[in-house]
Amino acid sequence: MAEVSQETLEAHWSKTKNLTIIVLAIWFVFSYLIHWFAGSLNAMSFMGFPLGYYMAAQGSLFIFVVLIFWLARQQEKIDEEFGVAEEE
């Protein structure tokens, strides 16, 4: 990695911080809010299962896996944009 100016590092951290906030907000929704409102969501169904049950048992896990891959891809784009990406 080449030398990077302090301004570039601050801009990189700003974008990384914003990405982290977005990821934590999505995580919070699928970790707590979906489970908190599962009873209300059970009024609807998805593939024959109550929606609250499906989102708590399967949907949240699926979203977490997708979130991990999306976060890694977005962070790599940010790193490349600011010239701090790892060499392969």
Helices and strands as residue ranges (DSSP letters): H 6-28, I 29-33, H 34-36, H 38-41, E 45-46, E 49-50, H 51-54, I 55-59, H 60-81
